[in-house]
Amino acid sequence: MTPQAVLAELLNRLEASRGAAVLIGAEELREWPADAVAALNAARLLAQARPASGLICPGCEQQCYKPVDVLPAEGGRPARAYIYCDEPEDMGRIEIELSTLGQWQITGDGLAGALAHMLGFTGTPQQDGAAKQWTLGALKGKEHKATIKLTLEGGVSLAVAGHTVALAEFLSLDGNGLTVDKNELLQLVDKPAPTAQAYQPSIARREARKLDTQQKYAAWKKTARELRRKPQGKSERWVSRQIAKMPIAQGSTAETIRKHIRH
């Protein structure tokens, strides 16, 4: 999975959550490129969240989702975590590494703050009432000045000088870190569009990406149905891992695929 694919995945999840916290578990985070994770942390886009209260049990191939009991450190013994199997297999008490309970999150507020910082704004972005939109600040071009807004309604986009542009077109994640193309935004500032007319080329590209995403999810679901017909009643976790190895995964993780193939 490339760093840019990680960024695209995060933006898609944030759009689906409408700005609410998107949680990423320790297991999934380990599948991401280390430099991508470091860059996201450096940009304060990823923030540590409270530990998970449940996990996919590693006790057997059924991979059931189970609550985790954490025993605090006492009497010189370190803290421990367990899952108790109550399935017919009765695996009993299964010890869990505490590190696997770690979770990180991305939110609309966090994305707005990271963008404002990269664009050189000193104030805290303000959310526009109940709308999933944040005012980041104002950019001054050679001839004009315009307010920049982040919106999560109908896609993760930036509104600037009458244009509506997909954030993914201006945001990059690579070995150099997380960066936003400020120069391209300044060009839009100096070429304001009529306020009643959005930037049509970007909207067209955004709609095309949505269609591609829908087709990708449809391919996952079709393949999942075929894999479920296999003997021995394989779990959703197993199915998603098989799809993640296929070209149709397009770099998405097994956990992401599992969320979209559920019945």
N, C-alpha and C positions, 0 to 999 in steps of 0.2 A: 504494500500500500504506500503510495507516494505521499509526501507532505501535502501537496495540493489536493490530493484525494481525501486526506484527513480533514482539511479545511472545508471542502465541499460537503463532506458528511456532517460536520458540525453545523454548518449553515442550514442544511436541509432539516436536521433535527430541531434546530432552534425555530425555524419557520413553522414546523409541525406543532411545536409546543406553544406557539404564539408568545414567545418571550419568557415563558416560565422556565424554571431550572431544568436543564437537561443533564442527567447523571451519567457518568462514565465510570465503570468499575475498573478495579486494578487489573483484572485479567485482560480486558479489552485494551487498556492503556498500554500493556506490555506488548501488544501486537503492533502498535504504531511505531514509526521510526523515532529513535531517541532524539534526533535533532529537531523533529517536529514538536515533540512534547516539550523539549527545553524552550523552544521559541514561543510556544503558546503560554507557558508559565512565565517567561520573561515579559511577555506583553500583557500579563495579568488577565488573559482571556480565560484561562483555566484556573479555578479556585478550588481549594480542598473543601469537601463537604463532609458531613458526619458519616461514620462507617455504616456499611450496609447491615441491615437487620436480618437478611436472608440471602441465600446463595443456591446455585445449582449444586446439589449434593454430588461429590466425587466418589461416593461409596460403591456405585455399580453403574452399569451401562444405561439404566433407566433415566438417570440424571433428573431427578425430581427437584423442584424448587422447595427448599425447606428453611424454616427459621433457624437462626444461629443463637446459641446460648453462649454468653461470654462470662467467664469466671474471673473476677479481679485478682490481681496479685496479692498474695498473703503468705505469711510465714516463710518468707524467703523463696517462695515459688512464684514464677512469673505468671502473668495473665494468660489464660488459655481460652480457646473457643472450640465449641463442639456442635455437631448436628446429631440429633437423635432420630434414627430411622424407625418409622412406625409402619412401613410398608410390609407386604407379605414376605419379602426377602429377609426382613428383620436383621439388618446389618448392625444394629446396636448403636453404640456411641462412636461417632466418627470425628476424629480430631481435625480441626481446620487451622491453617496458618493465619495468624492475625492479619498479616499483610494483605491477604486476599479480600479483606473486608473494606479496604480503602476505596474511597469514591471521590471523584472530582466533578465539578459542575461548570456549565457555561450558561449565562443568563442574558436576557436582553440588556439589562443594565450594565453587565460586564462587557458586552460587545460594544455598547455605546461609549463606555469609558475608555476602552482600548483604542477605538477609532479617534476619539477626541484627542487623546494623548499623542497618537501618531501624526495627527494633523496640526499639532502645535497649539491646541486650545487649552487654556488654563482653567476654565470653569468646569463645574460638574454638569454633564448632560442632563437636561430636564425632560422627563416624560410628559407628553402632551395629554394630560388628563387620563382618561381610561383607554385612549387609543394606543395601539402598539406602535408608537412613534416617539422618537427622542430628538430634541434639538441639540446638535453637537456644538455649533458655533458658527461664525461667519468667516468666509474666505474672501480675500480682496485680490482681484486680478489686476491686470494692467488698466482696464477701463471700467470694470464693474465690481460690485461687492454683492455676495449672496449668502444666505443662510443655508447651512447643510443640515439635512435631517435624515435620520435612519428610520426606516419603517419595516415592520415585519408582517404587514398585511398584504397578501397577494404576492409574496416573495420577499426575500431579504434585499432591500433596495435602498438607494440614496436618492433623496430629492434635492436638487440644486438648480437654481435659476430657471425653474419651469421644466427641467428635464427630470425624468425618473429613470435611473440606471441601476442595473443589477450590481450589488456589492461585489459579487464574485469577479466582475470584470476589472475591478480596481484593487482587489486585495490579493496578495500573494503570500504563500508560505513555502520557504525553501531553505537551503543551507545558510542563507543570509538572515534568516528570521522572518517575522511577520511584518509585511510592509504594505502601505497603501500608496497608490500612484497619485500623489498630490498634484503633480503637473497636469495630468489629464483632467482632474477636477477643476483646476484653474482655467483650463481651456473652455470648459462648459460655463464657468462663471462669466467669462468674457463673450460668450455667445448665448445670451439668454433666449429661451423659447417663450412663446406666448403662454401665459399662465394656464390657459384652458387646454393646452395641448402638451401631452407628455412626449418624451423622446421615443418616437416610434421604433426605430431600429432596435433599441435595447429591449423594449417590450416584446418585439417579435422574437428576439433571441431567448428571452425569459420563457415565453410560451413554448418555444421549441424544446427548451430544456425540460419543462414540465412534462411535455409529451414523451420525451425520451425516458424520463424517470418513471412515468406510468407504465411504459412498455417494459422497462427493466423489472419493475415489481411484478407485472403480469407474467413475465418469463420465469421469475423465481417461484411464483405460486403454482404455475403449471408443472415445473420440474419437481416441486415439493409433493404435489399430488401423485406424480409418478413414483417418487421414492417411497412414499408412504405405502404403496402397494407391495413393496418388498416384504418378504416373509420376516417373521420374528418381531414385528411391531416396533420398528425403530423409533427412538424419541425425536422430538422436534429439534433438540440440540444436535443429534447426529445428522438429521436431514439438512439443517442449516450449514453444518460444517462441510458436508459433501458439496453443496451448492457454492460455498465460498472457494472451493478449489477449481470451479468451472469458469470459463471465460465470461459467462453471463453475470458473474459476481461484480465485474468491473471494478475490482479493488475494494469492495465493501467487505466488512468483517462478518464473521458468522453470527455474531450477536445482533448486528444490524439486520441481517437477512432474517434471522429468527423472528424479530419483531414484526416483519412485514409478511410473513407466511403463515402466521397464526390463523387458525380456523375462524 
